[in-house]
Amino acid sequence: MPKHGKKYRGIKAKAPKTVMELSEAIAFLKENPAASFDETVELCFKMGIDPKKSENAIRSICSLPHGTGKKVRVLVFAAGAAADAARAAGAEFVGNEDMIEKVKGGFTDFDVAIATPDAMQEVRKLGRVLGPRGLMPNPKTGTVSDDTAAAVQAAKGGRVEFRMDKHGNINVASGKLSFEIDKLEDNIKNIIGAVRAAKPAGAKGIYIKTCSIASTMGVGLRVNVRD
């Protein structure tokens, strides 16, 4: 098990051990940065449903009103007018057969992949490359669309995707530590609402067991999501 540094241990020693209100937890993280760079603030949900059951799968998207604070690099699989629209909207990488071959060769230097429905027939063959990285375009997340301009703008404008992993956890980036407290709180409340809205129809018992907030290099703080 890796050992944490002196700074981390010092922050952990004074971190509250009780469940905190969201604004208090954000304030603590901002007052106790664990790194010299602008850390990302992340939410981690421990879900109370069985991740092994396919009917319990959770995957959705959420728009953050104040953005993520991160430059999002977008790749679009499209041809013709849809490709032109994607370029005009600011997509960094646009193409069809040429881009598919590039990704087959191992290119994954992007954060979001978007495809038109026509392109998906070939893009599906990239499952081994895109799937494990969570980059496969999906209609449920708005990344399969003929309106490539709108999809690119949404990806760059603060939209985040989340999914439950095989251990029953959901991790979502909510912004940067440099954000004002109220802006981080707005973003996080949107994420909590989106996770609640993504509850599978047949889910029984406690849905969200715990929720923690942490900066990239900082300690995790349990926060109250029941209110």
C-alpha positions as a Markdown table, in Angstrom:
| # | Residue | x | y | z |
|---|---|---|---|---|
| 1 | Met | 0.0 | 0.0 | 0.0 |
| 2 | Pro | 1.5 | 3.4 | -1.0 |
| 3 | Lys | 2.4 | 5.8 | 1.8 |
| 4 | His | 0.9 | 9.2 | 1.9 |
| 5 | Gly | 3.1 | 12.3 | 2.4 |
| 6 | Lys | 3.4 | 14.5 | 5.4 |
| 7 | Lys | 1.0 | 17.1 | 4.0 |
| 8 | Tyr | -1.7 | 14.6 | 3.3 |
| 9 | Arg | -1.3 | 13.1 | 6.8 |
| 10 | Gly | -1.6 | 16.5 | 8.4 |
| 11 | Ile | -4.8 | 17.3 | 6.5 |
| 12 | Lys | -6.3 | 13.9 | 7.3 |
| 13 | Ala | -5.5 | 14.4 | 11.0 |
| 14 | Lys | -7.7 | 17.5 | 11.2 |
| 15 | Ala | -10.4 | 16.4 | 8.8 |
| 16 | Pro | -13.8 | 15.9 | 10.5 |
| 17 | Lys | -14.7 | 12.2 | 11.0 |
| 18 | Thr | -18.4 | 12.9 | 10.9 |
| 19 | Val | -20.8 | 13.4 | 7.9 |
| 20 | Met | -20.5 | 17.0 | 6.8 |
| 21 | Glu | -22.8 | 19.4 | 5.1 |
| 22 | Leu | -21.8 | 20.0 | 1.5 |
| 23 | Ser | -20.8 | 23.7 | 1.9 |
| 24 | Glu | -18.7 | 22.8 | 4.9 |
| 25 | Ala | -16.8 | 20.0 | 3.2 |
| 26 | Ile | -16.1 | 22.2 | 0.2 |
| 27 | Ala | -14.8 | 25.0 | 2.4 |
| 28 | Phe | -12.5 | 22.5 | 4.2 |
| 29 | Leu | -11.0 | 21.3 | 0.9 |
| 30 | Lys | -10.4 | 24.8 | -0.2 |
| 31 | Glu | -8.7 | 25.7 | 3.1 |
| 32 | Asn | -6.5 | 22.6 | 2.9 |
| 33 | Pro | -5.2 | 22.1 | -0.6 |
| 34 | Ala | -3.1 | 19.0 | -0.9 |
| 35 | Ala | -1.2 | 19.9 | -4.1 |
| 36 | Ser | 0.4 | 23.0 | -5.7 |
| 37 | Phe | -1.8 | 22.7 | -8.8 |
| 38 | Asp | -5.5 | 23.5 | -9.2 |
| 39 | Glu | -6.9 | 20.2 | -8.1 |
| 40 | Thr | -10.1 | 18.6 | -9.4 |
| 41 | Val | -13.0 | 18.2 | -6.9 |
| 42 | Glu | -14.5 | 14.7 | -7.3 |
| 43 | Leu | -17.6 | 13.0 | -5.9 |
| 44 | Cys | -17.6 | 9.3 | -5.1 |
| 45 | Phe | -20.9 | 7.6 | -4.5 |
| 46 | Lys | -21.1 | 4.1 | -3.0 |
| 47 | Met | -24.3 | 2.6 | -4.3 |
| 48 | Gly | -26.5 | 0.2 | -2.5 |
| 49 | Ile | -27.6 | -1.9 | -5.5 |
| 50 | Asp | -25.9 | -5.0 | -6.9 |
| 51 | Pro | -23.6 | -3.9 | -9.8 |
| 52 | Lys | -23.5 | -7.5 | -11.1 |
| 53 | Lys | -27.2 | -7.4 | -12.2 |
| 54 | Ser | -27.6 | -5.9 | -15.7 |
| 55 | Glu | -30.9 | -4.3 | -14.7 |
| 56 | Asn | -29.1 | -2.3 | -12.1 |
| 57 | Ala | -26.7 | -0.7 | -14.6 |
| 58 | Ile | -26.4 | 3.1 | -14.1 |
| 59 | Arg | -25.1 | 5.3 | -16.9 |
| 60 | Ser | -26.2 | 8.9 | -17.6 |
| 61 | Ile | -25.0 | 12.4 | -18.1 |
| 62 | Cys | -25.2 | 15.7 | -16.2 |
| 63 | Ser | -24.8 | 19.3 | -17.2 |
| 64 | Leu | -22.7 | 21.4 | -14.8 |
| 65 | Pro | -23.9 | 25.0 | -14.7 |
| 66 | His | -20.4 | 26.3 | -14.1 |
| 67 | Gly | -18.5 | 23.8 | -16.2 |
| 68 | Thr | -15.7 | 21.5 | -15.2 |
| 69 | Gly | -12.8 | 23.9 | -15.5 |
| 70 | Lys | -11.1 | 21.5 | -17.9 |
| 71 | Lys | -10.4 | 21.9 | -21.6 |
| 72 | Val | -12.4 | 19.1 | -23.2 |
| 73 | Arg | -10.9 | 17.5 | -26.4 |
| 74 | Val | -13.6 | 16.2 | -28.7 |
| 75 | Leu | -13.3 | 13.7 | -31.5 |
| 76 | Val | -16.2 | 13.4 | -34.0 |
| 77 | Phe | -16.7 | 10.5 | -36.4 |
| 78 | Ala | -18.7 | 12.1 | -39.2 |
| 79 | Ala | -18.6 | 12.9 | -42.9 |
| 80 | Gly | -19.9 | 15.7 | -45.1 |
| 81 | Ala | -22.0 | 18.5 | -43.6 |
| 82 | Ala | -22.0 | 16.8 | -40.2 |
| 83 | Ala | -18.2 | 16.9 | -40.2 |
| 84 | Asp | -18.1 | 20.5 | -41.2 |
| 85 | Ala | -20.6 | 21.4 | -38.4 |
| 86 | Ala | -18.4 | 19.6 | -35.9 |
| 87 | Arg | -15.3 | 21.5 | -37.0 |
| 88 | Ala | -17.2 | 24.8 | -36.8 |
| 89 | Ala | -18.4 | 24.0 | -33.3 |
| 90 | Gly | -14.8 | 23.5 | -32.1 |
| 91 | Ala | -14.1 | 19.7 | -32.3 |
| 92 | Glu | -10.4 | 19.1 | -32.2 |
| 93 | Phe | -10.5 | 15.9 | -34.3 |
| 94 | Val | -13.0 | 15.2 | -37.1 |
| 95 | Gly | -13.1 | 12.4 | -39.7 |
| 96 | Asn | -14.7 | 9.2 | -40.7 |
| 97 | Glu | -12.7 | 6.2 | -42.2 |
| 98 | Asp | -9.4 | 8.1 | -41.6 |
| 99 | Met | -10.2 | 8.8 | -37.9 |
| 100 | Ile | -11.5 | 5.2 | -37.4 |
| 101 | Glu | -8.1 | 3.9 | -38.6 |
| 102 | Lys | -6.3 | 6.3 | -36.4 |
| 103 | Val | -8.2 | 5.1 | -33.3 |
| 104 | Lys | -7.6 | 1.4 | -34.4 |
| 105 | Gly | -3.9 | 2.3 | -34.2 |
| 106 | Gly | -4.3 | 3.2 | -30.6 |
| 107 | Phe | -5.0 | 7.0 | -30.7 |
| 108 | Thr | -7.0 | 8.0 | -27.6 |
| 109 | Asp | -5.7 | 11.5 | -27.0 |
| 110 | Phe | -9.3 | 12.9 | -26.5 |
| 111 | Asp | -11.9 | 13.2 | -23.8 |
| 112 | Val | -15.2 | 12.7 | -25.6 |
| 113 | Ala | -16.0 | 10.8 | -28.8 |
| 114 | Ile | -19.1 | 11.7 | -30.8 |
| 115 | Ala | -20.5 | 9.9 | -33.9 |
| 116 | Thr | -23.3 | 10.3 | -36.3 |
| 117 | Pro | -25.7 | 7.3 | -36.5 |
| 118 | Asp | -24.4 | 6.5 | -40.0 |
| 119 | Ala | -20.8 | 6.3 | -38.7 |
| 120 | Met | -21.7 | 4.0 | -35.8 |
| 121 | Gln | -21.7 | 0.9 | -37.9 |
| 122 | Glu | -18.0 | 1.1 | -38.2 |
| 123 | Val | -17.3 | 2.9 | -34.9 |
| 124 | Arg | -18.8 | -0.1 | -33.0 |
| 125 | Lys | -15.8 | -2.1 | -34.2 |
| 126 | Leu | -13.6 | 0.1 | -32.0 |
| 127 | Gly | -15.1 | -1.4 | -28.8 |
| 128 | Arg | -11.9 | -2.9 | -27.6 |
| 129 | Val | -10.1 | 0.5 | -27.8 |
| 130 | Leu | -12.9 | 2.9 | -26.8 |
| 131 | Gly | -15.0 | 0.6 | -24.4 |
| 132 | Pro | -12.5 | 0.2 | -21.6 |
| 133 | Arg | -11.8 | 3.9 | -21.6 |
| 134 | Gly | -15.5 | 4.9 | -21.4 |
| 135 | Leu | -15.2 | 6.7 | -24.8 |
| 136 | Met | -17.6 | 4.7 | -26.9 |
| 137 | Pro | -20.4 | 7.0 | -28.3 |
| 138 | Asn | -23.8 | 6.1 | -26.9 |
| 139 | Pro | -27.3 | 7.5 | -27.8 |
| 140 | Lys | -28.1 | 7.6 | -24.0 |
| 141 | Thr | -25.4 | 10.1 | -23.4 |
| 142 | Gly | -26.1 | 12.3 | -26.4 |
| 143 | Thr | -22.9 | 11.3 | -28.1 |
| 144 | Val | -24.6 | 9.6 | -31.1 |
| 145 | Ser | -26.3 | 12.3 | -33.0 |
| 146 | Asp | -26.8 | 13.9 | -36.4 |
| 147 | Asp | -26.6 | 17.3 | -34.8 |
| 148 | Thr | -22.9 | 17.2 | -34.3 |
| 149 | Ala | -22.6 | 20.9 | -33.6 |
| 150 | Ala | -25.0 | 20.7 | -30.6 |
| 151 | Ala | -23.2 | 17.5 | -29.3 |
| 152 | Val | -19.8 | 19.2 | -29.5 |
| 153 | Gln | -21.1 | 22.3 | -27.7 |
| 154 | Ala | -22.7 | 20.2 | -25.0 |
| 155 | Ala | -19.4 | 18.2 | -24.4 |
| 156 | Lys | -17.4 | 21.4 | -24.2 |
| 157 | Gly | -19.9 | 23.3 | -22.1 |
| 158 | Gly | -19.8 | 21.4 | -18.9 |
| 159 | Arg | -21.5 | 18.1 | -19.5 |
| 160 | Val | -20.1 | 15.1 | -17.6 |
| 161 | Glu | -20.9 | 11.4 | -18.0 |
| 162 | Phe | -21.0 | 9.0 | -15.2 |
| 163 | Arg | -21.5 | 5.3 | -14.8 |
| 164 | Met | -21.4 | 2.7 | -12.0 |
| 165 | Asp | -18.4 | 0.5 | -12.0 |
| 166 | Lys | -18.2 | -3.2 | -11.2 |
| 167 | His | -17.6 | -2.4 | -7.5 |
| 168 | Gly | -20.8 | -0.4 | -7.2 |
| 169 | Asn | -19.1 | 3.0 | -7.2 |
| 170 | Ile | -19.8 | 6.2 | -9.2 |
| 171 | Asn | -17.0 | 8.8 | -9.5 |
| 172 | Val | -17.7 | 12.2 | -11.1 |
| 173 | Ala | -15.6 | 15.3 | -11.5 |
| 174 | Ser | -17.5 | 18.4 | -10.3 |
| 175 | Gly | -15.1 | 21.3 | -11.0 |
| 176 | Lys | -11.8 | 22.8 | -9.8 |
| 177 | Leu | -10.8 | 23.6 | -6.3 |
| 178 | Ser | -10.3 | 27.2 | -7.4 |
| 179 | Phe | -14.0 | 27.6 | -8.1 |
| 180 | Glu | -16.0 | 29.6 | -5.6 |
| 181 | Ile | -17.8 | 27.6 | -3.0 |
| 182 | Asp | -21.3 | 28.4 | -4.3 |
| 183 | Lys | -20.3 | 27.4 | -7.9 |
| 184 | Leu | -18.9 | 24.1 | -6.7 |
| 185 | Glu | -22.0 | 23.5 | -4.6 |
| 186 | Asp | -24.3 | 24.2 | -7.6 |
| 187 | Asn | -22.3 | 21.7 | -9.8 |
| 188 | Ile | -22.4 | 19.1 | -7.1 |
| 189 | Lys | -26.1 | 19.4 | -6.4 |
| 190 | Asn | -26.7 | 18.9 | -10.1 |
| 191 | Ile | -24.7 | 15.7 | -10.1 |
| 192 | Ile | -26.5 | 14.4 | -7.0 |
| 193 | Gly | -29.8 | 15.1 | -8.7 |
| 194 | Ala | -28.7 | 13.3 | -11.9 |
| 195 | Val | -27.5 | 10.3 | -9.9 |
| 196 | Arg | -30.8 | 10.1 | -8.1 |
| 197 | Ala | -32.7 | 10.5 | -11.4 |
| 198 | Ala | -30.7 | 7.6 | -12.9 |
| 199 | Lys | -32.1 | 5.1 | -10.3 |
| 200 | Pro | -33.0 | 1.8 | -12.0 |
| 201 | Ala | -36.8 | 1.2 | -12.0 |
| 202 | Gly | -36.4 | -2.1 | -10.1 |
| 203 | Ala | -33.8 | -1.0 | -7.5 |
| 204 | Lys | -34.7 | -2.0 | -4.0 |
| 205 | Gly | -33.5 | -0.8 | -0.6 |
| 206 | Ile | -30.9 | 2.0 | 0.0 |
| 207 | Tyr | -29.9 | 3.5 | -3.4 |
| 208 | Ile | -27.1 | 5.8 | -2.3 |
| 209 | Lys | -25.2 | 4.3 | 0.6 |
| 210 | Thr | -22.6 | 7.0 | 1.0 |
| 211 | Cys | -21.2 | 10.0 | -0.8 |
| 212 | Ser | -17.7 | 11.5 | -0.4 |
| 213 | Ile | -16.0 | 14.5 | -1.8 |
| 214 | Ala | -12.3 | 14.9 | -2.3 |
| 215 | Ser | -9.7 | 16.9 | -4.2 |
| 216 | Thr | -7.3 | 15.1 | -6.6 |
| 217 | Met | -4.6 | 14.6 | -3.9 |
| 218 | Gly | -6.7 | 15.3 | -0.8 |
| 219 | Val | -8.6 | 13.4 | 1.7 |
| 220 | Gly | -12.1 | 12.1 | 1.3 |
| 221 | Leu | -14.9 | 13.7 | 3.3 |
| 222 | Arg | -18.3 | 12.1 | 3.8 |
| 223 | Val | -21.1 | 14.5 | 2.9 |
| 224 | Asn | -24.8 | 14.5 | 3.6 |
| 225 | Val | -26.9 | 13.8 | 0.5 |
| 226 | Arg | -30.1 | 12.7 | 2.2 |
| 227 | Asp | -31.3 | 16.3 | 2.5 |
